[in-house]
Amino acid sequence: MNKRFVKTRNVKNFISLMNNLQNRPIGVPGMALVYGEPGLGKTNSILWWVARNDCVLLSAKHSMTTHWLLEELVNELGETPMYKSSDLFNQAVRQLVENPRMIIVDEIDYLAGDKRTIETLRDIHDKTGIPVIMVGMGMADKKLIRYKHLFDRISEILKFTTFDLEDVKMIIEQLSEVPITAEAVEFIHQKANRFRQIVKLISKAEQIAEANNLKEIGIAELGGKINAYIKD
């Protein structure tokens, strides 16, 4: 299987969102929400962006407190965390003013019930002007909309949606080392709606082609076994 980062429709929209935040006019707030169900490319998009840009990636945890979040932020900014939460906040703000970097907070759902921590992210944005991107699951927008002051600062919202036929075709064409017929691509699109599932099918198609010396894979080769292949 080829190792490539496939720029699906979701990925292209994510890149546009990040560019919009970087190039937004003065006075436009710089917070964003990216959300959607698992398996649609959010994590891969984040990691691809972080590898190519100077930014901070934080992953929220279950029961994470404001103090814990600030400690991780200060660590990621390259400083030794101080003890008090107020000092940690000031450390982070100072570093971000001196060396502005986007902050991406993955798994924002874990923080959605903690007003103090959510509002701390807003305060960091307000004090520094740096973009803060919150990434969450399918209901993240509903969880965060209760925080009016936070939501007022969200200038970009992107929902990752299920792959359309062109997405599936692109993924297969760029990753598969064996041709898969157009009919089989449509069949896969009907059955698989997660990136992991599609990758599993590509892997199985390559195995079948190699074992049977086939030049391409069609519905006949995949159809009878596809349900077993796509189980997570």
C-alpha positions as CSV (number, residue, x, y, z in Angstrom):
1,M,0.0,0.0,0.0
2,N,1.3,3.5,-0.9
3,K,2.0,5.8,2.1
4,R,0.5,9.1,1.2
5,F,-1.6,11.8,2.8
6,V,-4.8,12.0,0.8
7,K,-6.3,15.4,0.6
8,T,-10.0,14.5,0.7
9,R,-12.8,17.1,0.7
10,N,-12.6,17.3,4.5
11,V,-8.8,17.8,4.4
12,K,-9.0,20.6,1.8
13,N,-11.7,22.3,3.9
14,F,-9.5,22.0,7.0
15,I,-6.5,23.5,5.2
16,S,-8.7,26.4,4.1
17,L,-9.9,26.9,7.7
18,M,-6.3,27.0,9.0
19,N,-5.2,29.5,6.3
20,N,-8.2,31.7,7.0
21,L,-7.2,31.8,10.7
22,Q,-3.6,32.7,9.8
23,N,-4.7,35.4,7.4
24,R,-7.8,36.8,9.1
25,P,-8.2,40.6,9.1
26,I,-7.4,42.6,12.3
27,G,-10.4,42.5,14.6
28,V,-11.7,39.1,13.5
29,P,-11.6,36.6,16.3
30,G,-9.3,33.6,15.9
31,M,-11.0,30.7,17.5
32,A,-12.2,27.7,15.5
33,L,-14.1,24.5,16.0
34,V,-13.4,21.4,13.9
35,Y,-15.7,18.4,14.7
36,G,-17.1,15.2,13.4
37,E,-17.5,11.5,13.9
38,P,-14.4,9.3,14.2
39,G,-12.6,7.9,11.2
40,L,-13.1,10.9,8.8
41,G,-9.6,12.2,8.9
42,K,-9.5,14.8,11.7
43,T,-6.5,13.4,13.6
44,N,-4.5,12.8,10.4
45,S,-5.3,16.3,9.2
46,I,-4.1,17.8,12.5
47,L,-0.8,15.7,12.5
48,W,-0.2,16.6,8.9
49,W,-0.6,20.3,9.7
50,V,1.5,20.2,12.9
51,A,4.4,18.6,11.0
52,R,4.5,21.5,8.6
53,N,3.7,24.5,10.8
54,D,5.0,25.9,14.1
55,C,2.1,25.3,16.4
56,V,1.2,23.6,19.7
57,L,-0.8,20.4,19.8
58,L,-2.5,19.6,23.1
59,S,-4.7,16.5,23.7
60,A,-7.3,16.9,26.4
61,K,-7.7,14.1,28.8
62,H,-10.6,12.7,31.0
63,S,-10.8,14.7,34.2
64,M,-8.3,17.3,32.9
65,T,-8.2,20.4,35.1
66,T,-7.3,23.9,34.1
67,H,-4.0,23.6,36.0
68,W,-3.1,20.4,34.2
69,L,-4.0,21.9,30.8
70,L,-1.8,25.0,31.5
71,E,1.1,22.8,32.6
72,E,1.0,20.9,29.4
73,L,0.8,24.1,27.4
74,V,3.8,25.6,29.1
75,N,5.7,22.4,28.6
76,E,4.9,22.4,24.9
77,L,6.1,26.0,24.8
78,G,9.5,25.0,26.0
79,E,9.4,26.3,29.6
80,T,9.5,24.6,33.0
81,P,6.0,25.0,34.5
82,M,5.6,27.1,37.6
83,Y,3.5,26.0,40.5
84,K,0.5,28.3,40.6
85,S,-2.1,28.4,37.9
86,S,-1.9,32.1,37.6
87,D,1.8,31.9,37.0
88,L,1.3,29.1,34.4
89,F,-1.2,31.3,32.6
90,N,1.2,34.3,32.6
91,Q,4.0,32.0,31.4
92,A,1.9,30.8,28.5
93,V,0.7,34.3,27.5
94,R,4.3,35.7,27.6
95,Q,5.6,32.9,25.4
96,L,2.8,33.2,22.9
97,V,3.2,37.0,22.7
98,E,6.9,36.6,22.1
99,N,6.7,33.7,19.8
100,P,3.1,33.4,18.4
101,R,2.0,29.9,17.6
102,M,-1.4,28.4,16.9
103,I,-2.8,26.2,19.6
104,I,-4.7,23.0,18.6
105,V,-6.7,21.3,21.4
106,D,-7.8,17.8,20.4
107,E,-10.5,15.8,22.2
108,I,-12.1,19.1,23.3
109,D,-15.2,17.1,24.4
110,Y,-13.3,16.2,27.6
111,L,-13.2,19.9,28.5
112,A,-16.7,20.8,27.4
113,G,-18.2,20.4,30.8
114,D,-15.6,22.5,32.6
115,K,-16.5,26.1,32.2
116,R,-13.3,27.3,33.9
117,T,-11.0,25.4,31.6
118,I,-13.0,26.3,28.5
119,E,-12.9,30.0,29.4
120,T,-9.2,29.8,30.1
121,L,-8.7,28.9,26.4
122,R,-10.8,32.0,25.5
123,D,-8.7,34.1,27.9
124,I,-5.5,32.9,26.2
125,H,-6.9,33.8,22.8
126,D,-8.0,37.2,24.0
127,K,-4.6,38.0,25.7
128,T,-2.4,36.9,22.8
129,G,-4.5,37.1,19.6
130,I,-3.2,33.7,18.6
131,P,-5.6,31.2,16.9
132,V,-7.0,28.5,19.1
133,I,-8.5,25.5,17.3
134,M,-10.7,23.1,19.2
135,V,-11.2,19.6,17.7
136,G,-13.9,17.3,18.9
137,M,-16.5,14.7,18.2
138,G,-19.8,14.8,16.4
139,M,-21.7,16.7,19.1
140,A,-18.9,19.1,20.1
141,D,-20.8,22.1,18.7
142,K,-23.8,21.4,20.8
143,K,-21.6,21.0,23.9
144,L,-19.7,24.3,23.4
145,I,-22.6,26.5,22.3
146,R,-23.6,27.0,25.9
147,Y,-20.5,29.2,26.4
148,K,-21.7,32.4,24.7
149,H,-18.5,34.4,25.2
150,L,-16.5,31.5,23.7
151,F,-18.8,30.9,20.8
152,D,-18.8,34.6,19.9
153,R,-15.0,34.3,19.2
154,I,-15.3,31.3,16.9
155,S,-14.9,32.6,13.4
156,E,-14.5,29.3,11.7
157,I,-16.5,26.1,12.1
158,L,-15.9,22.9,10.1
159,K,-17.7,19.6,10.4
160,F,-16.0,16.6,8.9
161,T,-18.6,14.7,7.0
162,T,-18.7,11.2,5.6
163,F,-16.7,10.5,2.4
164,D,-18.5,11.0,-0.9
165,L,-17.8,8.8,-3.9
166,E,-15.0,11.1,-5.2
167,D,-13.3,10.9,-1.8
168,V,-13.4,7.2,-1.8
169,K,-12.1,7.1,-5.4
170,M,-9.3,9.4,-4.5
171,I,-8.3,7.4,-1.4
172,I,-8.2,4.1,-3.4
173,E,-6.4,5.6,-6.4
174,Q,-3.7,7.1,-4.3
175,L,-3.2,4.3,-1.7
176,S,-3.9,1.1,-3.5
177,E,-1.0,-0.6,-5.4
178,V,-3.5,-2.7,-7.4
179,P,-6.2,-1.2,-9.6
180,I,-9.8,-1.5,-8.3
181,T,-12.6,-1.4,-10.8
182,A,-15.0,1.6,-10.8
183,E,-17.9,-0.7,-9.9
184,A,-15.9,-2.0,-6.9
185,V,-15.1,1.5,-5.8
186,E,-18.8,2.4,-5.8
187,F,-19.5,-0.8,-3.9
188,I,-16.9,0.2,-1.3
189,H,-18.4,3.7,-1.0
190,Q,-21.8,2.1,-0.2
191,K,-20.3,-0.2,2.5
192,A,-17.5,1.7,4.1
193,N,-17.7,5.2,5.7
194,R,-14.5,5.3,7.8
195,F,-10.9,5.8,6.6
196,R,-9.8,2.8,8.5
197,Q,-12.4,0.6,6.9
198,I,-11.4,1.8,3.4
199,V,-7.7,1.2,4.2
200,K,-8.5,-2.4,5.4
201,L,-10.3,-3.1,2.1
202,I,-7.4,-1.8,0.1
203,S,-5.1,-4.0,2.0
204,K,-7.3,-7.0,1.5
205,A,-7.6,-6.2,-2.2
206,E,-3.8,-6.2,-2.6
207,Q,-3.6,-9.5,-0.7
208,I,-6.2,-11.1,-2.9
209,A,-4.5,-9.8,-6.1
210,E,-1.1,-11.1,-5.0
211,A,-2.4,-14.5,-3.9
212,N,-4.4,-15.0,-7.2
213,N,-2.0,-13.2,-9.6
214,L,-4.8,-10.7,-10.5
215,K,-4.2,-7.5,-12.4
216,E,-7.2,-5.8,-10.8
217,I,-9.9,-6.3,-8.2
218,G,-13.6,-6.1,-8.8
219,I,-16.8,-6.7,-6.9
220,A,-16.5,-10.5,-7.4
221,E,-13.3,-10.6,-5.4
222,L,-14.5,-8.3,-2.6
223,G,-18.3,-8.6,-2.4
224,G,-18.8,-11.8,-0.5
225,K,-16.3,-10.9,2.2
226,I,-16.6,-7.1,2.5
227,N,-18.6,-7.1,5.7
228,A,-15.9,-9.0,7.5
229,Y,-13.2,-6.7,6.2
230,I,-14.7,-3.5,7.4
231,K,-15.5,-4.4,11.0
232,D,-13.7,-2.1,13.4
